[in-house]
Amino acid sequence: MTIRQRRLLRRAMPWLFTAVLLGAWELACIAFEIQEIVLPRPSRIFETMFLRAEILLEFCFQTLWTTIIGFLLAIAGGLLLGLLVGASPFIYSGLYPLLIAFNAIPKVAIVPIMMIWVGVGALPAIITAFVISFFPIVVNVATGLATIEPEMRDVLRSLGASQREILIKVGIPRAMPYLFASLKIAITLAFIGTVISETVGGNGGVGFLMLSASARNDAPTTFAGLFAIAIMGILMYAACALIERRMTRWAFRGEIVA
Amino acid sequence: MKAMTGRSRRGSPGFLHAPGAEAETSFVRMDGVSLDYVNERETVHALADATLSIRRGEFVAVVGPSGCGKSTLMKLVTGLLPATGGTVHVRGEKVTRPIKGVGMAFQNATLMPWRTTRDNVLLPFEVVQPHKRRFRRNRAEYADKAERLLASVGLAGFGDKYPWQLSGGMQQRSNLCRALIHEPELLMLDEPFGALDAFTREELWGIMQQLWLERRFTAILVTHDLREAVYLADTVYVMSRRPGRVVITKRVDIARPRTLETTFEPHFVDIVHELREHISHEHTS
């Protein structure tokens, strides 16, 4: 195999694997005569997605924008808190246990509380997406700051740099790859948050669509919703990965040199 | 830790340029300096009763068995660590907090991977006064300066490369440039050539000596390579095992510039031998 062929094959691998998985699923459904209400065939799911494209897109769009707003808030909040936690050992020891405690709470449990406070609709979805996705951002940014090489710090301190200058010149650039790595995790979590909220107490979005479809025993539509979430998740993940490469090229040094 | 930094804005104005008659006699003076620190359960005596005096423009090397507190000594001189006992004076001024404008180079180059080599070398200008306030407007002028210094260590044309595109030796050269670009009066070298192969290391000794002959800064080199110490230094201090004390002060009376040939001459070899014996004595006693 030439290098060119290998590269092409690597590109094609995700599609091949997905195709094989869906094919096996399709065949299994036919071979074992699985009822559509239990597990619809992928071809039926895609058919449903196509037939109900208009309503599906509308609900997807609702889920997408609430997720993105929650996610953006999580970046802002997580970055700020991460810098605080990473820059000061005092804030670290004070805040870290609280953060862990907060992260351990099942987010599905806070949706009903949120409904009491802000009602039904987009707002609880945004808030759930925010609270579920900001933890990995905080932890990663703080880690990036806390792992500055002591020698680097010494070089700057002996030049006469203040703590603030060290944070700006070394801390923040160094935390960037950590931030962008966490964004890929955070965006998928944000989708989970939105859909949880839509499922527990929503009146729109893919989560709501799936819930009402399953109440009507409409399995193909439920699965169509699942597929839609998965596709949106992959697209947003890819967007984050692309931004990561653009912003922190130096952290991917091996590939640039090669 | 907070108390030591941060508050360093006032005080020691113009560390780089102030004259001082008394400083001519001893630029760095340590009197009975000790450092203990408490870890987990026990108190560790890292350094005990270190006394030495370094003239302005002198090149000093500190050698000793591993773990004898050589690096600790450097941190005490620059005020990065406060001494538990004794006093440190730099340029006649008692050191109580990190002194400013010192050039430092460590074994790993600690260059910032997100900056080009030139921008790495320019870093001190962004921090040290009076350059800091004029850096932004005179960037081109400073970049020229960095380019010239890079060229003088054999890195002409590498300014736009990122550190990870350079070899280990080239990174260490850039590291030296960063430590020297702002023409510090005091240069601290903590085994800067330790991780390099023998050929590169010996080449860098020559470069280091050349830079010193041109600029005559005061330098403190911590190393465990005795040939390196004798090649570069005017005075070699041998430290004892932990807790470290200065046990021998050896003046190296070999004319400069020294070359690799010099290192094979009997007198050079004798000095290395003598130091070697003291160290092995310290290791076994």
HADDOCK unambig.tbl for C-alpha pairs under 7 A between the chains (distance, minus, plus):
assign (segid A and resid 151 and name CA) (segid B and resid 110 and name CA) 6.93 0.50 0.50
assign (segid A and resid 152 and name CA) (segid B and resid 110 and name CA) 5.78 0.50 0.50
assign (segid A and resid 155 and name CA) (segid B and resid 104 and name CA) 5.68 0.50 0.50
assign (segid A and resid 157 and name CA) (segid B and resid 98 and name CA) 6.82 0.50 0.50
assign (segid A and resid 158 and name CA) (segid B and resid 78 and name CA) 6.70 0.50 0.50
assign (segid A and resid 158 and name CA) (segid B and resid 98 and name CA) 5.99 0.50 0.50
assign (segid A and resid 158 and name CA) (segid B and resid 99 and name CA) 6.19 0.50 0.50
assign (segid A and resid 158 and name CA) (segid B and resid 100 and name CA) 5.58 0.50 0.50
assign (segid A and resid 158 and name CA) (segid B and resid 101 and name CA) 6.24 0.50 0.50
assign (segid A and resid 158 and name CA) (segid B and resid 102 and name CA) 5.33 0.50 0.50
assign (segid A and resid 159 and name CA) (segid B and resid 100 and name CA) 5.05 0.50 0.50
assign (segid A and resid 159 and name CA) (segid B and resid 101 and name CA) 4.13 0.50 0.50
assign (segid A and resid 159 and name CA) (segid B and resid 102 and name CA) 5.26 0.50 0.50
assign (segid A and resid 159 and name CA) (segid B and resid 103 and name CA) 6.74 0.50 0.50
assign (segid A and resid 159 and name CA) (segid B and resid 124 and name CA) 6.67 0.50 0.50
assign (segid A and resid 159 and name CA) (segid B and resid 127 and name CA) 6.69 0.50 0.50
assign (segid A and resid 159 and name CA) (segid B and resid 128 and name CA) 6.24 0.50 0.50
assign (segid A and resid 160 and name CA) (segid B and resid 99 and name CA) 6.79 0.50 0.50
assign (segid A and resid 160 and name CA) (segid B and resid 100 and name CA) 4.34 0.50 0.50
assign (segid A and resid 160 and name CA) (segid B and resid 101 and name CA) 5.90 0.50 0.50
assign (segid A and resid 160 and name CA) (segid B and resid 127 and name CA) 6.76 0.50 0.50
assign (segid A and resid 160 and name CA) (segid B and resid 128 and name CA) 6.60 0.50 0.50
assign (segid A and resid 161 and name CA) (segid B and resid 127 and name CA) 5.84 0.50 0.50
assign (segid A and resid 162 and name CA) (segid B and resid 5 and name CA) 6.66 0.50 0.50
assign (segid A and resid 162 and name CA) (segid B and resid 6 and name CA) 5.27 0.50 0.50
assign (segid A and resid 163 and name CA) (segid B and resid 6 and name CA) 6.15 0.50 0.50
assign (segid A and resid 250 and name CA) (segid B and resid 113 and name CA) 6.23 0.50 0.50
assign (segid A and resid 250 and name CA) (segid B and resid 114 and name CA) 5.52 0.50 0.50
